[in-house]
Amino acid sequence: MHSLKLFLASASPRRLDLLRQIGVEPFACLAADIDETPFNTELPRDLASRLAHQKALACVGPARSAAQDQPFLVLAADTVVAVGRRILPKAEVKEEAESCLDLLSGRAHRVFTAICFAGSDGALRQRLVETRVTMKRLSDEERKAYLLSGEWQGKAGGYAIQGRAAAFVTSLVGSYSSVVGLPLYETSQMLTGLGYRTEISR
């Protein structure tokens, strides 16, 4: 059994699947209930970093209770999609997703994913990963079909790169897994540095 208990501060099945991809099974998943509204004039990279930090802190108490005096790590992440300085929403209704697709069609955008580790020792460690994604110009038929799929619901920027939207991406510079929701290289490196051995690093 692992001496360090790892808690994932997310209810996202995508982030859990990504962790499992590198041989990491968290002790438990904790949903961080925080206000994700951007501050006025807040930059996309700053928003991602702030929210990851807040999610990690919000789950330290529940993790400490669940760990029962054993050392633990809380891993939190937040993904922000931006066109220039404009932060795109996590689309909850069709109109939001449609607006996002209109902005993303035929141009490049940036995806920022921040990860934050909070330890039982009180230490906080954070990293931000930036990825540049370019989408083809979408036809009306492609846009309508994607909106009908419902795949956009709850997704930052109104799309899921691991799903049907993969057919729209003409180039990606950076971390694919970061766009999905968790940069695996950076996560693995930080876990190892904090004393948590993944199956890959053993």
C-alpha positions as CSV (number, residue, x, y, z in Angstrom):
1,M,0.0,0.0,0.0
2,H,1.2,3.5,-0.8
3,S,2.5,5.5,2.2
4,L,1.1,8.7,0.8
5,K,-2.6,8.9,0.2
6,L,-3.5,10.8,-2.9
7,F,-6.9,12.6,-3.2
8,L,-8.1,13.9,-6.5
9,A,-10.0,17.2,-5.9
10,S,-12.3,16.7,-8.8
11,A,-15.5,14.9,-9.7
12,S,-14.4,14.8,-13.3
13,P,-14.4,11.2,-14.8
14,R,-11.9,12.5,-17.4
15,R,-9.3,13.5,-14.8
16,L,-9.7,10.2,-13.0
17,D,-9.3,8.3,-16.3
18,L,-6.2,10.3,-17.1
19,L,-4.6,9.5,-13.7
20,R,-5.3,5.9,-14.2
21,Q,-3.6,6.1,-17.6
22,I,-0.3,6.7,-15.8
23,G,-0.9,4.0,-13.2
24,V,-2.2,6.2,-10.5
25,E,-5.3,5.3,-8.5
26,P,-6.3,8.0,-6.0
27,F,-7.4,7.0,-2.5
28,A,-10.6,9.0,-3.1
29,C,-12.1,11.7,-5.2
30,L,-13.4,14.8,-3.5
31,A,-15.6,17.4,-5.2
32,A,-14.4,20.9,-4.6
33,D,-17.3,23.3,-4.4
34,I,-16.0,26.7,-5.2
35,D,-17.1,29.8,-7.1
36,E,-15.4,29.7,-10.5
37,T,-16.5,33.1,-11.6
38,P,-13.6,35.1,-13.1
39,F,-12.6,38.4,-11.5
40,N,-13.0,41.5,-13.6
41,T,-10.0,41.8,-16.0
42,E,-8.6,38.5,-14.7
43,L,-6.3,36.9,-17.2
44,P,-7.0,33.3,-18.4
45,R,-3.8,31.9,-17.0
46,D,-4.3,33.6,-13.6
47,L,-7.9,32.2,-13.4
48,A,-6.7,28.7,-14.0
49,S,-4.0,29.0,-11.3
50,R,-6.3,30.6,-8.8
51,L,-9.0,28.0,-9.2
52,A,-6.7,25.1,-9.0
53,H,-5.2,26.6,-5.8
54,Q,-8.7,27.2,-4.3
55,K,-9.8,23.7,-5.2
56,A,-6.8,22.1,-3.5
57,L,-7.2,24.2,-0.3
58,A,-11.0,23.4,-0.2
59,C,-10.2,19.7,-0.1
60,V,-7.4,19.7,2.5
61,G,-9.9,19.4,5.4
62,P,-11.9,16.5,4.0
63,A,-8.7,14.8,2.9
64,R,-7.2,15.1,6.4
65,S,-10.3,13.5,7.9
66,A,-10.3,10.7,5.4
67,A,-6.5,10.0,5.7
68,Q,-6.8,9.4,9.4
69,D,-3.5,11.0,10.5
70,Q,-1.6,9.5,7.6
71,P,0.4,11.7,5.2
72,F,-1.5,12.8,2.1
73,L,-1.5,14.8,-1.1
74,V,-4.4,16.6,-2.7
75,L,-4.3,17.1,-6.5
76,A,-6.5,19.8,-8.0
77,A,-6.6,21.0,-11.5
78,D,-8.5,23.7,-13.5
79,T,-8.7,24.1,-17.3
80,V,-9.4,27.5,-18.9
81,V,-10.0,28.0,-22.7
82,A,-9.2,31.4,-24.0
83,V,-9.3,33.4,-27.3
84,G,-6.8,36.2,-26.6
85,R,-7.7,37.6,-23.2
86,R,-11.3,36.4,-23.5
87,I,-12.2,33.5,-21.2
88,L,-14.6,31.1,-22.7
89,P,-17.3,29.6,-20.4
90,K,-17.8,26.0,-19.4
91,A,-20.8,25.6,-21.6
92,E,-24.0,24.6,-19.8
93,V,-26.6,25.6,-22.4
94,K,-26.6,25.2,-26.2
95,E,-26.3,29.0,-26.8
96,E,-23.1,29.1,-24.8
97,A,-21.6,26.2,-26.8
98,E,-22.7,27.8,-30.1
99,S,-21.0,31.1,-29.1
100,C,-17.8,29.2,-28.2
101,L,-17.8,27.3,-31.5
102,D,-18.3,30.6,-33.4
103,L,-15.2,32.1,-31.6
104,L,-13.0,29.0,-32.1
105,S,-13.9,28.2,-35.7
106,G,-11.0,28.8,-38.1
107,R,-8.6,30.2,-35.6
108,A,-6.1,29.4,-32.8
109,H,-6.8,29.5,-29.1
110,R,-5.0,28.7,-25.9
111,V,-5.9,26.1,-23.3
112,F,-4.4,26.7,-19.8
113,T,-4.5,23.9,-17.2
114,A,-3.1,24.6,-13.8
115,I,-2.3,21.8,-11.3
116,C,-1.9,22.3,-7.6
117,F,-0.7,19.9,-5.0
118,A,-1.5,20.5,-1.3
119,G,0.3,18.3,1.2
120,S,-0.5,17.3,4.7
121,D,2.7,19.1,5.6
122,G,1.0,22.4,4.6
123,A,3.2,22.8,1.4
124,L,1.6,23.9,-1.8
125,R,3.1,23.3,-5.2
126,Q,1.7,24.5,-8.5
127,R,2.4,24.4,-12.2
128,L,0.6,25.9,-15.3
129,V,0.6,24.3,-18.7
130,E,-0.2,26.3,-21.8
131,T,-1.3,24.6,-25.1
132,R,-2.1,26.2,-28.4
133,V,-4.9,24.6,-30.4
134,T,-6.0,25.5,-33.9
135,M,-9.4,24.5,-35.3
136,K,-10.6,24.3,-38.9
137,R,-13.3,26.6,-40.1
138,L,-16.5,24.8,-39.2
139,S,-19.3,24.4,-41.7
140,D,-22.9,25.0,-40.6
141,E,-23.5,21.3,-40.8
142,E,-20.5,20.4,-38.6
143,R,-21.5,23.0,-36.1
144,K,-25.1,21.8,-35.9
145,A,-24.1,18.1,-35.6
146,Y,-21.7,18.9,-32.8
147,L,-24.3,20.9,-30.9
148,L,-26.8,18.1,-31.3
149,S,-24.3,15.6,-29.9
150,G,-24.4,17.3,-26.5
151,E,-20.8,16.5,-26.0
152,W,-20.0,20.1,-25.2
153,Q,-22.0,20.2,-22.0
154,G,-19.9,21.2,-19.0
155,K,-16.8,21.5,-21.2
156,A,-14.5,24.5,-21.0
157,G,-14.7,26.3,-24.4
158,G,-17.7,24.2,-25.4
159,Y,-15.8,21.2,-26.8
160,A,-14.1,18.0,-25.8
161,I,-10.9,17.3,-27.7
162,Q,-11.0,13.6,-26.8
163,G,-14.4,13.2,-28.5
164,R,-15.9,14.3,-31.8
165,A,-14.2,17.7,-31.7
166,A,-10.9,15.9,-32.5
167,A,-12.0,16.0,-36.1
168,F,-11.9,19.8,-36.0
169,V,-8.4,20.2,-34.6
170,T,-5.8,21.0,-37.3
171,S,-2.8,21.5,-35.0
172,L,-1.9,21.3,-31.3
173,V,1.3,22.6,-29.8
174,G,1.8,21.6,-26.2
175,S,0.1,18.9,-24.1
176,Y,-2.8,17.0,-25.4
177,S,-3.7,15.5,-22.0
178,S,-3.7,19.1,-20.6
179,V,-6.4,20.0,-23.0
180,V,-8.4,17.0,-21.9
181,G,-8.0,18.2,-18.3
182,L,-4.8,17.0,-16.7
183,P,-1.2,17.5,-18.0
184,L,0.2,14.0,-17.4
185,Y,3.9,14.7,-17.9
186,E,3.8,17.5,-15.4
187,T,1.6,15.6,-13.0
188,S,3.8,12.5,-13.1
189,Q,6.9,14.6,-12.5
190,M,5.5,16.4,-9.6
191,L,4.1,13.3,-8.0
192,T,7.5,11.7,-8.2
193,G,9.2,14.8,-6.8
194,L,6.7,14.7,-3.8
195,G,7.5,11.1,-3.1
196,Y,4.5,9.4,-4.7
197,R,5.7,6.6,-7.0
198,T,3.5,5.9,-10.1
199,E,3.6,2.5,-11.7
200,I,5.6,4.2,-14.5
201,S,8.2,5.7,-12.2
202,R,8.8,2.6,-10.1
